[in-house]
């Protein structure tokens, strides 16, 4: 039966609750300011895409002005009011907008991968903290059990001493070991409190205990690229599209625009030619074709620089994938190594338990001295702690294995 793991740090237990690993991960994701920042970067990239998409539409501008002239003349009225509307549309820009849109879409993709990668790193971090708490607790339990055993033996030797069957030296040796063990208990308590506070910093919650979780045993896990190489590849594609946008500057640029203006005049001097000199209403249609003929290779060099950046990023992406494959192989080997270690620690624990049980019987009968007894007790304590530590190390190793397989480890928590 699964049980909650209660901690001994009494001040931290006030108003605290028991949490499972998925709950801690969810709290960390909600609380982590850097993950929030990654989400905002995704929203920013989305807005940039929408901005470029809007540039495909015509632009419409309106304006109004008033001009007062003193002294006025036949062609310069004293008062002139003008309202105007202008519509402009890029008929052809050499593909610049298309390239810019593609670049922004790849940047958006990269920002999503960055957010997902950071979320996975939070899962790994919380998994490590979660099982580290278990390891500290297992070690603390073993030390406290050793303290109980030492107290019992100290009391037993004191009775022997009162009857002249033991020496003060034997009592002092046991007391020295007990005091050292109490120091180790206090040190482990401090480690426990420190780890709880670290979790509180990451999640914003006070942990009173843990609900036990395990990772699913890896079985036929398909390898896929993880976010790091995807991020770099997406950024490389964005840079390539930016280079295309620069190249578009050498192609013809065709713009059509229409400007309509209406003016009213006041304080107008009479003209022998009538009112024809002052135009009240005007519509002007423009079709402009332009093309860059010479810039001493500036745009060409800008494009070339961007393409070198793209090649550099592609090389980094290849390296990132190679590194992931290496880490995946190592993670797989680590799982096997820890499995073998677990078999070893379980065997060592069984052997230490058998030895300890036999020596306790002899010690109670006075057949062995307290040094032999303490050695057996210490070996049993260490064997218990190492067995638990190996169990929790295996869970951490499974999360790392899923991570380098390109998966989100939290999907495999049971």
C-alpha positions in Angstrom: 0.0 0.0 0.0 1.3 3.4 -0.8 1.7 5.8 2.1 2.4 9.4 2.5 5.9 10.3 3.5 5.8 12.6 6.5 8.7 14.9 7.3 10.2 15.7 10.7 10.6 19.4 10.2 7.8 20.4 12.5 7.8 24.2 11.8 7.3 23.4 8.1 4.3 21.1 8.7 2.0 23.9 9.7 -0.7 24.4 7.1 1.3 22.1 4.8 -0.2 19.4 2.5 0.9 16.2 0.9 1.7 16.5 -2.8 2.3 14.0 -5.6 5.0 14.5 -8.2 2.5 15.6 -10.9 1.0 18.2 -8.5 4.5 19.6 -7.7 5.3 19.8 -11.4 2.0 21.6 -12.1 2.6 24.1 -9.3 6.2 24.7 -10.5 4.9 25.4 -14.1 2.3 27.8 -12.7 4.8 29.6 -10.4 7.9 29.8 -12.5 8.4 33.3 -13.8 10.8 32.2 -16.5 8.3 29.8 -18.0 5.8 32.7 -18.0 8.3 34.8 -19.9 8.7 32.0 -22.5 4.9 32.0 -22.9 4.9 35.8 -23.4 7.7 35.4 -26.0 5.4 33.0 -27.9 2.6 35.6 -27.8 5.0 38.3 -29.0 6.0 36.1 -32.0 2.3 35.5 -32.8 1.8 39.3 -32.9 4.8 39.7 -35.2 3.2 37.2 -37.6 -0.1 39.1 -37.5 1.8 42.4 -38.2 3.4 41.0 -41.3 0.1 39.5 -42.5 -1.5 43.0 -42.1 1.2 44.5 -44.4 -0.5 42.6 -47.4 -3.5 44.9 -47.1 -3.7 48.4 -48.6 -2.9 51.3 -46.3 -5.4 54.1 -45.9 -4.3 57.5 -44.4 -6.4 60.6 -43.8 -5.2 64.1 -42.9 -6.5 67.6 -42.4 -4.6 70.9 -42.3 -5.2 74.6 -41.9 -2.9 77.3 -43.3 -3.0 81.0 -42.6 -1.0 83.4 -44.8 -0.3 87.1 -44.2 -0.1 89.0 -46.4 -2.2 87.0 -48.9 -2.1 87.1 -52.6 -4.1 85.9 -55.6 -2.5 82.5 -55.4 -2.1 82.4 -51.6 -5.4 82.9 -49.8 -5.4 84.1 -46.3 -7.1 81.0 -45.0 -6.8 77.5 -46.5 -8.4 74.3 -45.0 -7.6 70.9 -46.6 -8.8 67.4 -46.0 -7.2 64.4 -47.8 -7.3 60.7 -48.0 -4.6 58.5 -49.5 -4.7 54.8 -50.4 -1.6 52.8 -51.2 -1.0 49.2 -52.2 2.1 47.2 -53.0 1.4 45.3 -56.2 4.8 43.6 -56.3 7.7 43.7 -53.8 9.9 40.9 -55.1 8.6 38.4 -52.5 9.8 40.5 -49.5 6.6 40.2 -47.5 6.3 36.4 -48.2 9.9 35.9 -47.0 9.3 38.1 -43.9 6.1 36.2 -43.1 7.9 32.8 -43.3 10.8 34.2 -41.1 8.3 35.2 -38.4 6.5 31.9 -38.6 9.8 30.0 -38.0 10.6 32.4 -35.2 7.2 31.6 -33.7 7.9 27.9 -34.0 11.3 28.4 -32.3 9.7 30.3 -29.4 7.2 27.4 -28.9 10.0 24.9 -28.8 11.9 27.0 -26.3 8.8 27.2 -24.0 8.3 23.4 -24.3 12.0 22.7 -23.6 12.0 24.9 -20.5 8.8 23.2 -19.3 10.6 19.8 -19.6 13.6 21.1 -17.7 11.2 22.0 -14.9 9.9 18.4 -14.9 13.5 17.1 -14.6 14.3 19.6 -11.8 11.2 18.8 -9.8 11.7 15.1 -10.3 15.2 15.4 -8.9 14.1 17.4 -5.9 11.1 15.0 -5.3 13.3 11.9 -5.1 16.1 13.7 -3.3 13.6 14.3 -0.5 12.9 10.6 -0.4 16.6 9.8 -0.3 17.2 12.2 2.5 14.2 10.8 4.4 15.4 7.2 3.9 18.8 8.1 5.3 17.3 10.0 8.2 15.1 7.0 9.0 18.1 4.7 9.0 20.0 7.1 11.3 17.1 7.4 13.7 16.7 3.7 13.9 20.4 3.4 14.6 19.9 6.0 17.4 17.1 4.0 19.0 19.3 0.9 18.9 22.2 2.7 20.4 20.1 4.1 23.2 18.9 0.6 24.0 22.4 -0.8 24.1 23.7 2.2 26.2 21.0 1.5 28.8 21.8 -2.2 28.7 25.6 -1.6 29.2 24.9 0.8 32.0 23.0 -1.9 33.8 25.9 -4.2 33.3 28.2 -1.5 34.6 26.1 -1.1 37.7 26.6 -4.9 38.3 30.3 -4.7 37.6 30.0 -6.6 34.3 31.0 -3.7 32.1 33.5 -0.8 32.1 32.9 3.0 31.8 35.0 2.8 28.7 32.4 0.7 27.0 29.7 3.1 27.9 31.8 6.1 26.7 32.4 4.4 23.3 28.7 3.9 22.8 27.9 7.4 23.9 30.5 8.8 21.4 29.0 6.9 18.6 25.5 8.0 19.7 26.5 11.7 19.7 28.1 11.4 16.3 24.9 9.7 15.0 22.8 12.6 16.5 24.9 15.1 14.7 24.2 13.2 11.4 20.5 13.2 12.2 20.6 17.0 12.8 22.6 17.4 9.5 20.1 15.3 7.6 17.2 17.3 9.2 18.9 20.5 7.8 19.2 18.9 4.4 15.5 18.0 4.5 14.5 21.6 5.5 16.8 23.0 2.8 15.2 20.8 0.1 11.7 21.6 1.2 12.5 25.4 1.0 14.0 24.9 -2.5 10.8 23.2 -3.6 8.8 26.0 -2.0 10.9 28.5 -3.9 10.2 26.7 -7.2 6.5 26.0 -6.6 5.3 28.6 -4.1 3.8 25.9 -1.9 4.7 24.4 1.5 5.2 20.7 1.2 4.2 18.7 4.3 4.5 15.2 2.7 4.8 13.4 -0.5 2.4 11.1 -2.3 4.4 8.3 -3.8 4.8 8.2 -7.6 6.9 6.1 -9.9 7.9 6.5 -13.5 6.7 3.9 -16.0 9.3 1.3 -16.8 10.8 2.2 -20.2 9.7 -0.3 -22.9 10.2 0.2 -26.7 10.5 4.0 -26.4 10.8 5.5 -29.8 13.6 8.1 -30.1 12.8 11.5 -31.6 14.5 14.8 -31.8 14.1 16.9 -28.7 13.6 20.7 -28.6 17.2 21.9 -28.7 17.9 20.8 -32.2 14.4 21.8 -33.3 14.9 25.3 -31.9 18.2 25.8 -33.7 16.8 24.4 -37.0 13.8 26.7 -36.8 16.0 29.7 -36.1 18.2 28.7 -39.1 15.1 28.7 -41.4 14.0 32.1 -40.1 17.5 33.5 -40.9 17.3 32.0 -44.4 13.9 33.7 -45.0 15.3 37.0 -43.7 18.1 36.7 -46.4 15.4 36.2 -49.1 13.7 39.3 -47.8 17.0 41.2 -48.3 17.5 39.8 -51.8 14.0 41.0 -52.8 15.3 44.5 -52.6 17.1 44.0 -55.9 13.8 43.1 -57.7 11.3 45.6 -59.1 9.0 47.3 -56.5 5.6 48.2 -57.9 3.3 50.5 -55.8 -0.1 52.0 -56.8 -1.5 54.9 -54.8 -4.5 57.2 -55.0 -4.7 60.5 -53.3 -7.9 62.6 -53.0 -7.8 66.1 -51.6 -10.5 68.8 -51.0 -9.7 72.3 -50.0 -11.7 75.4 -48.9 -10.4 78.9 -49.1 -11.1 82.1 -47.2 -9.8 85.7 -47.5 -9.2 85.3 -51.2 -8.1 88.2 -53.4 -10.0 88.7 -56.6 -8.2 87.5 -59.8 -8.7 88.8 -63.3 -8.5 85.1 -64.4 -11.4 84.0 -62.2 -11.3 81.2 -59.6 -9.3 78.7 -61.7 -6.0 79.3 -59.9 -7.2 77.7 -56.7 -8.2 74.1 -57.0 -10.9 73.0 -54.5 -10.9 69.2 -55.4 -8.2 67.0 -56.7 -7.7 63.2 -57.2 -4.2 62.0 -58.1 -3.5 58.3 -59.1 0.1 57.2 -59.1 1.7 54.0 -60.3 5.3 53.8 -59.2 7.9 51.2 -60.4 11.3 51.3 -58.8 14.4 49.1 -58.8 17.7 49.3 -57.0 20.5 49.6 -59.6 23.5 50.2 -57.5 24.4 50.1 -53.8 28.0 48.9 -54.0 26.9 45.4 -53.0 25.4 46.4 -49.6 22.3 44.3 -49.8 24.2 41.4 -51.3 26.6 41.4 -48.4 23.8 41.7 -45.9 22.2 38.6 -47.5 25.5 36.8 -47.5 26.0 37.5 -43.8 22.6 36.1 -43.0 23.3 33.0 -45.0 26.5 32.4 -43.0 24.5 32.7 -39.8 22.1 30.1 -41.2 24.9 27.7 -42.0 26.4 28.2 -38.5 23.0 27.5 -36.9 22.6 24.3 -39.1 25.9 23.1 -37.8 24.9 23.7 -34.2 21.6 21.9 -34.9 23.6 18.8 -36.2 25.8 18.9 -33.1 22.7 19.3 -30.8 21.2 16.1 -32.3 24.5 14.2 -32.1 24.7 15.2 -28.4 21.2 14.2 -27.8 21.8 10.7 -29.3 24.9 10.4 -27.2 23.0 11.4 -24.0 20.2 9.0 -24.9 22.7 6.1 -25.2 24.3 7.1 -21.9 20.8 7.3 -20.3 20.0 3.8 -21.5 23.3 2.5 -20.1 22.7 4.4 -16.8 19.4 2.6 -16.4 21.1 -0.8 -16.8 23.9 0.2 -14.4 21.5 1.3 -11.7 19.4 -1.8 -12.1 22.5 -3.9 -11.6 23.4 -1.7 -8.6 20.0 -2.3 -7.1 20.5 -6.0 -7.2 23.8 -5.5 -5.5 22.4 -3.2 -2.8 19.5 -5.6 -2.1 22.0 -8.5 -1.8 24.2 -6.3 0.5 21.1 -5.4 2.6 20.1 -9.1 3.0 23.6 -10.0 4.0 23.9 -7.1 6.4 20.6 -8.0 8.0 21.6 -11.6 8.5 24.9 -10.6 10.0 23.4 -8.0 12.2 20.7 -10.5 13.5 23.4 -13.1 14.3 25.7 -10.6 16.1 22.9 -9.1 18.2 22.2 -12.5 19.6 25.9 -13.0 20.3 26.2 -9.5 21.7 23.3 -10.0 24.1 24.9 -13.2 25.3 28.3 -11.3 25.8 30.0 -13.4 23.1 31.1 -10.4 21.1 32.2 -6.9 22.1 30.5 -3.6 21.4 32.9 -2.8 18.5 31.7 -5.8 16.6 28.1 -4.9 17.3 28.5 -1.3 16.3 30.2 -2.3 13.1 27.3 -4.6 12.2 24.8 -1.9 13.1 26.6 0.7 11.0 26.8 -1.7 8.0 23.1 -2.4 8.2 22.2 1.2 8.4 24.3 2.1 5.4 22.9 -0.9 3.4 19.3 0.2 4.1 20.1 3.8 3.1 22.0 2.8 -0.1 19.2 0.4 -1.2 16.6 3.2 -0.9 18.9 5.8 -2.6 19.5 3.4 -5.5 15.7 2.9 -5.9 15.2 6.7 -6.1 18.2 7.2 -8.3 16.6 4.7 -10.7 13.4 6.9 -10.9 15.5 10.0 -11.6 17.4 8.0 -14.3 14.1 7.0 -15.9 13.0 10.7 -16.2 16.4 11.6 -17.8 16.0 8.6 -20.2 12.6 9.8 -21.4 13.9 13.4 -21.7 16.7 12.4 -24.1 14.3 10.1 -26.0 12.6 13.4 -27.0 9.6 12.8 -24.7 8.0 14.9 -22.0 8.9 12.8 -18.8 5.7 13.9 -16.9 3.6 11.9 -19.4 5.2 8.7 -18.0 4.5 9.3 -14.3 2.3 6.7 -12.6 
